[in-house]
Amino acid sequence: MKRFLNKVIIITGASSGIGKATALKCGLEGGKIVIVARNLKNINETVDIFIKFGLSPENILPIEADISNDNSPKEIIEKTIYKYGKIDVLINNAGVVGKEGISNEESIELFDHIFKINVRGLVKLSEEVIPYLKKTKGNIVNISSIASSIPGSFSLFYRMSKAAVDIYTQSLAGKLGEYGIRVNSVNPGMTATKIFTTLPSVDGLNISEEEMLKHFHDLLNNSVPLKRMASPEEIANLICFISSDEGSYITGSCYIIDGGFKVNCAMSTSPIEKKI
């Protein structure tokens, strides 16, 4: 039995990485997939790939949108309802990292940029979708990060934004439970996605790309018991379980999927941290 048969699933940041892997998996399991991303070229390439995997074009709705734009969440919902008439699942995956340290002349601008996408956009889209999830007793999955609970100076505002996502997830779950709506987050560790592999562009920091790459290599060997990054598909597996009916009694949970990183967490005391 396909877990998402005739379910309508909105996925932001769906043209790459975890979002793309999740959208494909949901589509292969019968879902009607709403692909939301900022880059139209990437969206079209993603749609072409999905069709090659056997998904029907009728079950794919591509939407070019930037969730940092306050008008986008309402437009996303309206287009989805116009085509499919309902919404069953929202997967808030869109996000940015940022590479700032604590001391940075542009820190407030970076703070605003990161929070506008990672928190404000996520909240606005969630609030817009709630009336429709009440009708379907659907659910929301927010993609957070293990960084939400690991203090450190590097990517400080990213960590703060993901901590906010976790608190919002748990609070919203408590608020919406009476309507049969579930809300959870998935908190990945190091994952082989573009958002992570482009992180070593350390403009403005006194760290070479080679040092940063060595830092991540050392983290994998010294701090991740499985000694590798996750694949986007492995994260998608957890997202799909939680958002399917198999996860029907799961709400208010923040699921860590990090290869055991937090067991041996060393990020906050790493040599790289001390240099930033």
N, C-alpha and C positions, 0 to 999 in steps of 0.2 A: 504494500500500500504506500503510495506517495504521500509524504507527510504534509506537503503544501498544496495539494490538489485544490484548484480553484481559489486559493488564498491570494489576496492582493498585498504585496510586500513592497514598501518604499525603502530604498537603500540610498543614503547619501554617500558621496565619495565613492561611487560604484564603478568608476572607470579604471580603477587600478587597485592593486594590493588586496587587503582584507575585504574591502567592499566588493570588488570585482569577483573574488573567489566565493564570497557569500551569495552574491546575486546569481552566479552560475549554478551553484549547488541548489539554491531554492528553486530556480527555474527548472532544473533537471528533475526536481521532485514535485513538479506540477504547478508551481507558483506562477502568478502573473506578476512580472517584475517591473518595478518603476526604477529606472536607472537615473539617478540625479548626480550631476557633476558640473564643474565650471567650464571644462574645455570640450567644445563641440566635436573637434577632431577625435579626441580620445573616446568620447561617447559613441561616435559612429563606428570606430574601430572595435569597440567592445560589443556593440550590437552585432556586427559582422561575425565576430568570433562566436558569440552565443548561438547565432543561426547555424553556423557550421557544426556546432555541438548538437544540433537538433531541436533547438527551441523555436517555437512558432513566432513569427513576427507579431502576431496578434497578442501574444502573451508578453510582449516587451514594450514598455512605454519609456522612451528616452526623454529626459527633461534637462535642458541646459539651465542651470541656476546656481547662484552663489548665495549660500545661506547666511553670509554676513550682511546681505542686503535685506533690510527689514520687510520688503515686499515679497521676497522669494517664498517663504514658508506658505503663505496663503495661496500663492500661484501654484505651488507644487500640489497642494491638497486639491485645489479646484480642478486642475488638469487630470489628476488621478480619479476623482469622483466622476468627472465628465466621461471618461473612457470606461471605467470599471464599475462605478456605482457604489463602491464600498472600499474600506481599508481594513485589513486584518493585522498587519504588523508594520511597525516603523523601526528601522535599524539606523540609528544615528551614528554614522561612521566617519563623516567628514571631519577633518581636523588638521591642524598645523602644529609643528614642533617649536621652532624658534631655537636659536643657539646662543642666547644672551647669557652673560654672567650676572652677578649681583650689581656690579658697577658698570654702567653703560649709559652714555650720554643720551641715547635714544630709548631708554628703558620704558618710559611711559607710552611711547608710540608702539613699542613692541607688545607691551602689556595689553593695550587696547586692541591691537590686531589679533593677538592670540585668543583673548577672551571673547571677542566679537564672533569668532568662528566656533571655538571649542565649547563655549558656554552659552552666550546669548543666542546664537543661531540654533543651537540644539534645543534650548528652552522654548524659543518661539515656535519651532516646528512641532515640538511635542505638544504645546498648548493648542495649536491649531488642529492637531489630529485627534485629540481626546474625544470630542463629541462623536466622531465616527467610530472610534474604538469602543465607546459605550454601546453602540448598536451591535457590534460583532463580538464583544467581549475579547477584544484583541490584546496585543501586548507591544511593549517598547523594549528594545535592547539598545543601550548606549555603549559605544565602544570607548572605554576609558584606557587606563594604563597602570602597570605596577608602579609607575613613577608617582602616582597619586598618593602613595604612602611612604615614599622614600625621600627624605630631605636631602637637599644638595644645592649648590650654587649654580651648576650648569643646567640650562633649560629650566630655570626657576619658575618662570611664569607658566610654562607648560605643565610643570608639576602642580602648581596651584590650580590651574584650570581643570585638570583631571581630578583633583581632590574635590573641586566644586561639583563636577559631574557625578562623582560617587555619592555625595550628600544629596544632591538633587534626585538621583535615582532612588535612594532609600526613602527619602521623604515623599516623593511622588507615589511610590509603591504603597505607602501607608495611606495616602489620601485616596487612591483610586481602587483599592482592593474591594470596596463595597460594590463597585460596578463590575466586578469580574475582570478588571484590567490588571495585567501583570506588568511590572517594570523591573528590569534587571540591567546589570552592566557586565561586560566582559573586559577584563584587564590584562591585556597581553604583555609579555616581556619582549625581549628583542626578537623581532620578526623581519624576515627578508622581504621588505617592501621598499618602495621608492622613498617614502617618508623617512625611513631609517637609514637607508644606504646613502642618501644625499646629506645626512646630518654632518659628516665631516667637512663640509664647506665652512671653514672656521674664519670667515672674514672678520677682521677687527679683533681677533683673539691671538695671543702670542703662542699659538700651537700650530705646528705643521700638520698637514694632512696625514703624513706618515705616522706622526705621534698619535693622532686620533685613531687611525686604523689599528695601530698597535694596541691602543687602549681597549678597543672593542674586542680585538683578538684575545688579549689577556683576560678580559672579562669573561669571555666564553669559556676559556680554558680553566680559569681559576674560580669563577663564580656560578657557572651554570653546570649542574651535575650532568646534564645530558650533552654538554659540550658542543652545542650548536644552536643556531637560531631556529625559531619556528618557521614553518612555511605558512603563507596566507591560508592555504587549504586547511591546515590543522586548526587555526583560529576559527575559520568558517564552520568547521565541524561542531564546535562548541556553541557558536552563535545559533546555528540551525537547530540544535537540540533544545536549547533554552526557548527559542521562539516558536517551536512546534508544540503540538498538543502533548508530546511526550514530557514537556516541562510544565504541565498544567498546574502543579502545586508549588512552583518556584516563583517567588517574587521578593523584591527587596534585597536581592543578593548581588554581590560583586565578585565575580568569578575570576580568580587569578589563574592564568595559563602561561607559565614562564619557564618551563623546563627545570624548575626547582631553584631558580635564581634567588628568590627571597630566602631560601634555606641558607644559602651561603653569601648573602648580600654583602658586597664590599664596595659598592659604587661610591658611597659617601666619603670613604677614606682613601680613594684611589689617588695615585700621583697626579692624574689629570685634574681632579677636583681641586687639589692644592694649588695648581698653577693658575686657576681661573679667578 
